[in-house]
C-alpha cells in the first residue's frame, strides 16, 4: 500500500506542483475541509466485523478487540459520512470501492491501478508454455495474512497425485511467521523459499514456471497474481475480493481447497483449457494493467476532478 501511495505521489509531480500539498495519513483515510486526493484500498475504520480477516486477523478475540478499537476511534475522531465531502478517493479495484462505500458516502471516486514496476507482458505461445517446468509459485509476502502454511499443506496434498513438481515461494519473509512454519516443510526438497528476489531473477523464475497460487482470504487487487500472469503463467486465486477482476477464466477462481484441487487438475490435464486461458489472458493483459497505461490515464483523471 505504501509503495502504491508513493507511486501516485510521484505522478502528482507532473501536475502543477504549487497547487497542492502532500499529506501522509498513517490510517490511510483523510477527513479534510479542503480538496484532498487519497489512495486507499483497505478501510481502516470499517465496522464490518467480517472485514478484519483482510488484516490477517483470524482469531475471534483479536477481531473483537479491533472492533472495539474501531468504535472508540470513530467516536474520538468524530468520523461520519460527511467527512468525505471534499475528498477524491482513488482505489485499485471496484471491490475495494464497494467496501469503502459501505462505510462512507464517497461522492468523488475513481478506480485506478497503481501498477508500479509491473513487468511487461511476456508473449507466450502454447508451445513455449508446454516447455516450461510444471512448477507452482506463490508470490508475495510470507506472512500470516497470506496463509502460506495453508498453501504449503495444499501443495503437499496436490503433490501426492501430481508428482515431480516443486513449489517456489518468493517474497519478503516475516521472521516470526517463518519460525512458525513446521521444520518438515522447510526441509522438504519440493518446497523452495527464495525470499525477496531482484526483479530480474524473479521474472526469470516466473517465466520458467507454469502455475501460480494465491491463498489470501480476499485480495484487494492481487499485484502478485497480475505479475505472474504478465509472465505467461496460469494463476489460481480465491473467488473473493478485487483479484477476481484480473482473473479472466472461472477455472482460475476457487471457492475452497476442494474446488481448487479439482480446477488445477482440470487445467493441468486439458491442453484445450490451457490454450483458452492463456489466449484470454494475453489478449486482455496486452492492453490493460500496465505502467504506461497508468501514466497516460492518471493525469487526465486528476484534471477531470479539479
C-alpha contacts under 8 A as a table, 3 or more apart, distances in Angstrom:
res1	aa1	res2	aa2	distance
1	X	4	X	5.08
1	X	5	X	6.24
1	X	40	X	7.84
1	X	41	X	7.64
2	X	5	X	5.10
2	X	6	X	6.17
3	X	6	X	4.97
3	X	7	X	6.05
4	X	7	X	5.05
4	X	8	X	6.34
4	X	114	X	5.66
4	X	115	X	7.81
4	X	116	X	7.09
5	X	8	X	5.21
5	X	9	X	6.21
5	X	39	X	6.28
6	X	9	X	5.03
6	X	10	X	6.16
7	X	10	X	5.08
7	X	11	X	6.68
7	X	114	X	7.00
7	X	116	X	6.50
8	X	11	X	5.27
8	X	12	X	6.44
8	X	39	X	7.95
8	X	114	X	6.97
9	X	12	X	5.00
9	X	13	X	6.87
9	X	22	X	7.87
10	X	13	X	5.45
10	X	14	X	7.85
11	X	14	X	5.57
11	X	15	X	7.53
11	X	295	X	7.44
11	X	298	X	7.68
11	X	299	X	7.67
12	X	15	X	5.38
12	X	17	X	7.58
12	X	299	X	7.73
13	X	16	X	7.30
13	X	17	X	6.11
14	X	17	X	7.54
14	X	299	X	7.86
15	X	299	X	7.22
16	X	19	X	5.75
16	X	20	X	7.92
17	X	20	X	6.50
18	X	21	X	7.73
24	X	28	X	7.71
25	X	28	X	5.02
25	X	29	X	6.55
25	X	30	X	6.88
27	X	44	X	6.33
28	X	38	X	7.74
28	X	39	X	7.52
28	X	40	X	6.08
28	X	44	X	7.35
29	X	38	X	7.24
29	X	40	X	6.99
29	X	43	X	7.67
29	X	44	X	7.50
30	X	36	X	7.61
30	X	38	X	6.87
30	X	84	X	7.57
30	X	87	X	7.32
31	X	83	X	5.18
31	X	84	X	5.84
31	X	87	X	7.32
32	X	35	X	7.10
32	X	36	X	6.66
32	X	83	X	6.73
32	X	84	X	7.07
32	X	85	X	7.98
32	X	86	X	6.44
32	X	87	X	6.77
33	X	83	X	7.88
33	X	85	X	7.82
33	X	86	X	6.17
34	X	86	X	6.06
34	X	87	X	7.90
35	X	86	X	5.02
35	X	87	X	5.86
35	X	88	X	7.61
36	X	86	X	6.38
36	X	87	X	4.75
36	X	88	X	6.10
37	X	87	X	5.81
37	X	88	X	4.77
37	X	89	X	6.06
37	X	90	X	7.37
38	X	87	X	7.15
38	X	88	X	6.32
38	X	89	X	5.16
38	X	90	X	5.94
39	X	89	X	6.06
39	X	90	X	4.62
39	X	91	X	5.63
40	X	43	X	7.42
40	X	89	X	7.17
40	X	90	X	6.35
40	X	91	X	5.28
40	X	92	X	7.82
41	X	91	X	5.43
41	X	92	X	6.45
41	X	93	X	7.86
41	X	96	X	5.60
41	X	97	X	7.65
41	X	220	X	6.50
42	X	96	X	6.98
42	X	100	X	7.86
42	X	220	X	7.56
43	X	46	X	5.42
43	X	99	X	7.37
43	X	100	X	6.08
43	X	103	X	7.93
44	X	70	X	7.96
45	X	70	X	5.48
45	X	73	X	7.82
45	X	74	X	7.04
45	X	103	X	7.98
46	X	49	X	7.97
46	X	51	X	7.41
46	X	70	X	7.13
46	X	103	X	6.08
47	X	67	X	6.54
47	X	70	X	6.80
47	X	71	X	7.29
47	X	103	X	7.50
48	X	51	X	5.44
48	X	52	X	7.58
49	X	52	X	6.00
49	X	63	X	6.95
49	X	64	X	7.78
49	X	67	X	6.59
50	X	53	X	6.34
51	X	54	X	5.77
51	X	55	X	7.73
52	X	55	X	5.26
52	X	56	X	7.06
52	X	57	X	5.80
52	X	58	X	7.92
52	X	63	X	6.15
52	X	66	X	7.78
53	X	56	X	5.17
53	X	57	X	4.81
53	X	58	X	5.76
53	X	63	X	7.93
53	X	145	X	7.91
53	X	217	X	7.06
54	X	57	X	7.09
54	X	145	X	7.26
54	X	217	X	6.60
54	X	218	X	6.51
54	X	219	X	7.75
55	X	145	X	6.73
56	X	144	X	6.22
56	X	145	X	3.93
56	X	146	X	7.64
57	X	60	X	7.89
57	X	62	X	6.41
57	X	63	X	6.16
57	X	145	X	7.38
58	X	62	X	7.57
58	X	63	X	7.31
59	X	62	X	5.35
59	X	63	X	6.37
60	X	63	X	5.13
60	X	64	X	6.21
61	X	64	X	4.87
61	X	65	X	6.14
62	X	65	X	5.08
62	X	66	X	6.18
63	X	66	X	5.09
63	X	67	X	6.15
64	X	67	X	5.02
64	X	68	X	6.42
65	X	68	X	5.27
65	X	69	X	6.15
66	X	69	X	4.90
66	X	70	X	6.09
67	X	70	X	5.13
67	X	71	X	6.32
68	X	71	X	5.09
68	X	72	X	6.13
69	X	72	X	5.20
69	X	73	X	6.01
70	X	73	X	5.08
70	X	74	X	6.01
71	X	74	X	5.21
71	X	75	X	6.25
72	X	75	X	5.12
72	X	76	X	6.21
73	X	76	X	5.09
73	X	77	X	5.98
74	X	77	X	5.26
74	X	78	X	5.60
74	X	79	X	5.06
74	X	80	X	7.98
75	X	78	X	4.96
75	X	79	X	6.75
76	X	79	X	7.98
79	X	83	X	6.72
80	X	83	X	5.76
80	X	104	X	7.31
81	X	84	X	6.22
81	X	103	X	7.41
81	X	104	X	4.71
81	X	105	X	5.31
81	X	106	X	7.98
82	X	85	X	5.54
82	X	104	X	7.87
82	X	105	X	7.12
83	X	86	X	7.73
84	X	87	X	5.14
84	X	104	X	7.17
84	X	105	X	6.95
84	X	106	X	6.22
84	X	107	X	7.86
85	X	106	X	7.24
85	X	107	X	6.94
87	X	106	X	7.86
87	X	108	X	6.92
88	X	106	X	7.86
88	X	107	X	7.69
88	X	108	X	4.86
88	X	109	X	5.59
88	X	110	X	7.82
88	X	305	X	7.71
89	X	106	X	7.35
89	X	108	X	6.32
89	X	109	X	4.71
89	X	110	X	6.39
90	X	109	X	5.87
90	X	110	X	4.99
90	X	111	X	5.72
90	X	112	X	6.40
91	X	94	X	7.76
91	X	96	X	6.56
91	X	97	X	6.27
91	X	109	X	7.93
91	X	110	X	6.59
91	X	111	X	5.05
91	X	112	X	5.98
91	X	113	X	7.51
92	X	96	X	6.94
92	X	97	X	8.00
92	X	111	X	5.41
92	X	112	X	5.07
92	X	113	X	4.78
92	X	114	X	6.87
92	X	220	X	7.52
92	X	221	X	6.37
93	X	96	X	5.27
93	X	97	X	6.49
93	X	111	X	5.92
93	X	112	X	7.28
93	X	113	X	7.35
93	X	220	X	6.71
93	X	221	X	5.98
93	X	242	X	5.39
93	X	245	X	7.51
94	X	97	X	5.07
94	X	98	X	6.26
94	X	111	X	6.52
94	X	242	X	6.70
95	X	98	X	5.14
95	X	99	X	6.38
95	X	220	X	7.08
95	X	241	X	6.00
95	X	242	X	5.01
96	X	99	X	5.13
96	X	100	X	6.33
96	X	220	X	5.99
96	X	241	X	7.60
96	X	242	X	6.63
97	X	100	X	5.09
97	X	101	X	6.18
97	X	111	X	7.54
98	X	101	X	5.06
98	X	102	X	6.56
99	X	102	X	5.34
99	X	103	X	7.13
100	X	103	X	5.38
100	X	104	X	6.08
100	X	106	X	7.97
101	X	104	X	5.08
101	X	105	X	5.77
101	X	106	X	6.32
102	X	105	X	7.73
106	X	109	X	6.56
108	X	305	X	7.67
110	X	301	X	7.77
112	X	294	X	7.53
112	X	298	X	7.62
113	X	289	X	6.69
113	X	294	X	6.81
114	X	291	X	7.79
114	X	294	X	6.85
115	X	118	X	5.59
115	X	223	X	7.88
115	X	289	X	6.41
115	X	290	X	6.13
115	X	291	X	5.36
115	X	294	X	6.90
116	X	291	X	5.94
117	X	291	X	6.80
118	X	227	X	6.20
118	X	290	X	6.66
118	X	291	X	6.54
119	X	203	X	7.87
119	X	227	X	6.48
119	X	230	X	6.58
119	X	231	X	7.47
120	X	230	X	6.56
120	X	231	X	7.84
120	X	290	X	7.16
121	X	230	X	4.61
121	X	231	X	6.13
121	X	232	X	7.55
121	X	282	X	7.63
121	X	285	X	7.08
121	X	286	X	6.39
122	X	230	X	6.06
122	X	231	X	5.07
122	X	232	X	5.99
123	X	231	X	7.89
123	X	232	X	6.88
123	X	282	X	7.02
124	X	128	X	6.04
124	X	129	X	6.44
124	X	232	X	5.84
125	X	128	X	5.16
125	X	129	X	6.26
126	X	129	X	4.93
126	X	130	X	6.21
126	X	275	X	6.28
126	X	278	X	7.62
127	X	130	X	5.15
127	X	131	X	6.48
128	X	131	X	5.17
128	X	132	X	6.80
129	X	132	X	5.41
129	X	210	X	6.83
129	X	232	X	7.52
130	X	133	X	7.93
132	X	207	X	7.77
132	X	208	X	5.09
132	X	209	X	5.59
132	X	210	X	6.13
133	X	165	X	7.93
133	X	208	X	6.06
133	X	209	X	5.23
133	X	210	X	6.34
134	X	164	X	8.00
134	X	165	X	5.73
134	X	166	X	7.68
134	X	209	X	6.33
134	X	210	X	5.63
134	X	211	X	7.30
135	X	165	X	5.14
135	X	166	X	5.03
135	X	167	X	6.09
135	X	168	X	7.55
135	X	209	X	5.23
135	X	210	X	5.89
135	X	211	X	6.26
136	X	165	X	7.40
136	X	166	X	6.22
136	X	167	X	4.82
136	X	168	X	6.23
136	X	209	X	6.59
136	X	210	X	6.63
136	X	211	X	4.75
136	X	212	X	5.35
136	X	213	X	6.82
137	X	167	X	5.64
137	X	168	X	4.70
137	X	169	X	5.83
137	X	170	X	7.32
137	X	206	X	7.58
137	X	209	X	7.40
137	X	211	X	6.38
137	X	212	X	4.72
137	X	213	X	6.02
138	X	167	X	7.52
138	X	168	X	6.32
138	X	169	X	4.86
138	X	170	X	6.19
138	X	212	X	6.00
138	X	213	X	5.18
138	X	214	X	6.16
139	X	169	X	6.17
139	X	170	X	4.93
139	X	171	X	5.95
139	X	212	X	7.74
139	X	213	X	7.74
139	X	214	X	7.58
139	X	224	X	5.43
139	X	225	X	7.56
139	X	228	X	7.87
140	X	146	X	7.93
140	X	170	X	6.24
140	X	171	X	4.68
140	X	172	X	7.09
140	X	224	X	5.93
141	X	146	X	6.89
141	X	170	X	7.74
141	X	171	X	4.95
141	X	172	X	5.12
141	X	173	X	6.12
141	X	174	X	7.53
142	X	146	X	6.61
142	X	148	X	6.30
142	X	169	X	7.92
142	X	170	X	7.92
142	X	171	X	6.24
142	X	172	X	6.09
142	X	173	X	4.67
142	X	174	X	5.94
142	X	177	X	7.52
142	X	178	X	7.58
143	X	146	X	5.53
143	X	147	X	6.93
143	X	148	X	6.81
143	X	173	X	6.72
143	X	174	X	5.54
143	X	177	X	5.76
143	X	178	X	7.71
144	X	147	X	5.41
144	X	148	X	7.01
144	X	177	X	6.42
145	X	216	X	6.46
145	X	217	X	7.69
146	X	214	X	7.82
146	X	215	X	6.03
146	X	216	X	4.61
146	X	217	X	7.56
147	X	150	X	5.36
147	X	151	X	6.30
147	X	215	X	5.71
147	X	216	X	5.99
147	X	217	X	8.00
148	X	151	X	4.84
148	X	152	X	6.22
148	X	215	X	7.00
149	X	152	X	5.08
149	X	153	X	6.31
149	X	181	X	6.59
150	X	153	X	5.11
150	X	154	X	6.25
150	X	215	X	7.59
151	X	154	X	5.10
151	X	155	X	6.19
151	X	213	X	7.99
151	X	214	X	7.87
151	X	215	X	6.17
152	X	155	X	4.99
152	X	156	X	6.20
152	X	185	X	7.47
153	X	156	X	5.26
153	X	157	X	6.37
154	X	157	X	5.12
154	X	158	X	6.22
154	X	257	X	7.37
155	X	158	X	4.88
155	X	159	X	5.93
155	X	167	X	7.33
156	X	159	X	4.80
156	X	160	X	6.56
157	X	160	X	5.44
157	X	161	X	7.54
158	X	161	X	5.73
158	X	162	X	5.97
158	X	261	X	7.07
159	X	162	X	4.89
159	X	163	X	5.16
159	X	164	X	7.71
159	X	165	X	7.06
160	X	163	X	6.34
162	X	165	X	7.12
165	X	190	X	6.94
166	X	190	X	4.57
166	X	191	X	5.88
166	X	192	X	7.62
167	X	190	X	6.13
167	X	191	X	4.85
167	X	192	X	6.26
168	X	191	X	6.09
168	X	192	X	4.91
168	X	193	X	6.25
168	X	194	X	7.14
169	X	191	X	7.60
169	X	192	X	6.07
169	X	193	X	4.93
169	X	194	X	6.03
169	X	195	X	7.34
170	X	193	X	6.43
170	X	194	X	5.18
170	X	195	X	5.37
170	X	196	X	6.18
170	X	197	X	7.10
170	X	202	X	7.74
171	X	194	X	7.10
171	X	195	X	4.88
171	X	196	X	4.41
171	X	197	X	6.98
172	X	195	X	5.18
172	X	196	X	4.70
173	X	177	X	7.76
173	X	178	X	6.77
173	X	195	X	5.97
173	X	196	X	7.56
174	X	177	X	5.34
174	X	178	X	6.05
175	X	178	X	5.02
175	X	179	X	6.41
176	X	179	X	5.28
176	X	180	X	6.84
177	X	180	X	5.22
177	X	181	X	6.90
178	X	181	X	5.41
179	X	182	X	7.89
181	X	185	X	6.91
181	X	186	X	7.15
182	X	185	X	5.52
182	X	186	X	6.71
183	X	186	X	4.96
183	X	187	X	6.03
184	X	187	X	5.20
184	X	188	X	6.00
185	X	188	X	5.20
185	X	191	X	7.10
186	X	191	X	7.12
186	X	192	X	7.88
186	X	193	X	7.95
187	X	191	X	7.78
188	X	191	X	5.53
189	X	192	X	7.23
194	X	197	X	6.98
197	X	200	X	7.93
197	X	201	X	6.04
197	X	202	X	5.56
198	X	201	X	5.34
198	X	202	X	5.96
199	X	202	X	5.01
199	X	203	X	5.98
200	X	203	X	5.36
200	X	204	X	6.21
201	X	204	X	4.99
201	X	205	X	6.29
202	X	205	X	5.26
202	X	206	X	6.24
203	X	206	X	4.98
203	X	207	X	5.93
203	X	231	X	6.99
204	X	207	X	5.29
204	X	208	X	6.57
205	X	208	X	5.38
205	X	209	X	6.56
206	X	209	X	5.20
206	X	210	X	7.79
206	X	228	X	6.42
206	X	231	X	6.19
206	X	233	X	7.35
207	X	210	X	7.87
207	X	231	X	5.51
207	X	232	X	6.69
207	X	233	X	7.48
209	X	233	X	6.85
210	X	232	X	7.67
210	X	233	X	5.03
210	X	234	X	6.26
211	X	233	X	5.40
211	X	234	X	4.91
211	X	235	X	5.54
211	X	236	X	7.77
212	X	225	X	7.36
212	X	228	X	6.60
212	X	233	X	6.54
212	X	234	X	6.09
212	X	235	X	4.20
212	X	236	X	6.11
213	X	225	X	7.91
213	X	235	X	5.76
213	X	236	X	5.10
213	X	237	X	6.19
214	X	225	X	7.19
214	X	235	X	7.74
214	X	236	X	6.29
214	X	237	X	4.82
214	X	238	X	7.15
215	X	237	X	6.44
215	X	238	X	6.68
216	X	219	X	6.07
216	X	237	X	7.87
216	X	238	X	7.27
217	X	238	X	6.96
217	X	240	X	7.28
218	X	238	X	6.85
218	X	239	X	7.82
218	X	240	X	4.96
218	X	241	X	4.44
218	X	242	X	7.36
218	X	243	X	7.53
219	X	222	X	5.46
219	X	240	X	7.19
219	X	241	X	5.17
219	X	242	X	5.93
219	X	243	X	5.60
220	X	241	X	5.40
220	X	242	X	4.65
220	X	243	X	6.36
221	X	241	X	7.24
221	X	242	X	4.66
221	X	243	X	4.76
221	X	245	X	7.87
221	X	246	X	7.98
222	X	225	X	5.15
222	X	226	X	6.32
222	X	242	X	7.28
222	X	243	X	5.13
222	X	246	X	8.00
223	X	226	X	5.12
223	X	227	X	6.22
224	X	227	X	5.05
224	X	228	X	6.24
225	X	228	X	5.34
225	X	229	X	6.29
225	X	235	X	6.53
225	X	237	X	7.80
225	X	243	X	7.73
226	X	229	X	5.18
226	X	230	X	6.08
226	X	246	X	6.98
227	X	230	X	5.05
227	X	231	X	6.46
228	X	231	X	5.17
228	X	232	X	6.75
228	X	233	X	5.57
228	X	234	X	7.68
228	X	235	X	7.05
229	X	232	X	5.14
229	X	233	X	4.85
229	X	234	X	6.23
229	X	235	X	6.58
229	X	281	X	7.23
230	X	233	X	7.29
230	X	282	X	7.88
230	X	285	X	7.05
232	X	278	X	7.31
232	X	282	X	7.73
233	X	278	X	7.87
234	X	252	X	7.65
234	X	274	X	7.98
234	X	277	X	7.33
234	X	278	X	7.08
235	X	247	X	7.99
235	X	252	X	6.21
236	X	251	X	7.81
236	X	252	X	4.47
236	X	253	X	5.85
236	X	254	X	7.18
236	X	260	X	7.70
236	X	264	X	8.00
237	X	243	X	7.43
237	X	244	X	7.98
237	X	252	X	6.39
237	X	253	X	5.35
237	X	254	X	6.31
238	X	243	X	7.98
238	X	244	X	7.92
238	X	253	X	5.43
238	X	254	X	4.91
238	X	255	X	5.97
238	X	256	X	7.58
239	X	243	X	7.80
239	X	244	X	6.12
239	X	253	X	4.82
239	X	254	X	5.28
239	X	255	X	5.59
240	X	243	X	6.99
240	X	244	X	6.44
241	X	244	X	6.37
242	X	245	X	5.62
242	X	246	X	7.76
243	X	246	X	5.55
243	X	247	X	6.70
244	X	247	X	5.19
244	X	248	X	7.80
244	X	253	X	7.26
245	X	248	X	7.48
247	X	250	X	7.73
247	X	252	X	6.47
247	X	253	X	7.21
248	X	252	X	7.61
248	X	277	X	7.54
248	X	280	X	6.89
248	X	281	X	6.65
249	X	252	X	5.64
249	X	253	X	7.43
249	X	277	X	6.33
249	X	280	X	7.98
250	X	253	X	5.44
251	X	254	X	7.32
251	X	263	X	5.63
251	X	264	X	7.85
251	X	267	X	7.54
252	X	263	X	7.35
253	X	260	X	7.72
254	X	257	X	7.30
254	X	259	X	5.62
254	X	260	X	5.08
254	X	263	X	7.62
255	X	259	X	6.08
255	X	260	X	7.23
256	X	259	X	5.24
256	X	260	X	6.22
257	X	260	X	4.80
257	X	261	X	6.07
258	X	261	X	5.20
258	X	262	X	6.33
259	X	262	X	5.15
259	X	263	X	6.20
260	X	263	X	5.16
260	X	264	X	6.04
261	X	264	X	5.32
261	X	265	X	6.32
262	X	265	X	5.39
262	X	266	X	6.31
263	X	266	X	5.01
263	X	267	X	6.19
264	X	267	X	5.20
264	X	268	X	6.03
265	X	268	X	5.07
265	X	269	X	6.03
266	X	269	X	5.49
266	X	270	X	6.03
266	X	273	X	7.93
267	X	270	X	5.29
267	X	271	X	7.46
267	X	273	X	5.93
267	X	274	X	5.95
268	X	271	X	7.48
268	X	274	X	7.50
270	X	273	X	5.31
270	X	274	X	6.35
271	X	274	X	5.02
271	X	275	X	6.16
272	X	275	X	5.27
272	X	276	X	6.28
273	X	276	X	5.02
273	X	277	X	6.21
274	X	277	X	5.28
274	X	278	X	6.11
275	X	278	X	5.20
275	X	279	X	5.98
276	X	279	X	5.32
276	X	280	X	6.23
277	X	280	X	5.28
277	X	281	X	6.06
278	X	281	X	5.13
278	X	282	X	6.07
279	X	282	X	5.32
279	X	283	X	6.03
280	X	283	X	5.19
280	X	284	X	6.16
281	X	284	X	5.38
281	X	285	X	5.81
282	X	285	X	5.25
282	X	286	X	5.79
283	X	286	X	5.62
283	X	287	X	7.57
284	X	287	X	6.08
284	X	288	X	6.39
285	X	288	X	4.94
285	X	289	X	6.57
287	X	290	X	7.49
287	X	293	X	8.00
288	X	293	X	7.04
289	X	293	X	6.88
289	X	294	X	7.30
290	X	293	X	5.30
290	X	294	X	6.34
291	X	294	X	5.13
291	X	295	X	6.31
292	X	295	X	5.17
292	X	296	X	6.30
293	X	296	X	5.09
293	X	297	X	6.11
294	X	297	X	5.20
294	X	298	X	5.77
295	X	298	X	5.52
295	X	299	X	7.25
296	X	299	X	6.89
296	X	300	X	7.60
297	X	300	X	5.64
297	X	301	X	6.29
298	X	301	X	5.20
298	X	302	X	6.39
299	X	302	X	5.02
299	X	303	X	6.18
300	X	303	X	5.04
300	X	304	X	6.15
301	X	304	X	5.37
301	X	305	X	6.65
302	X	305	X	5.46
302	X	306	X	6.65
303	X	306	X	5.44
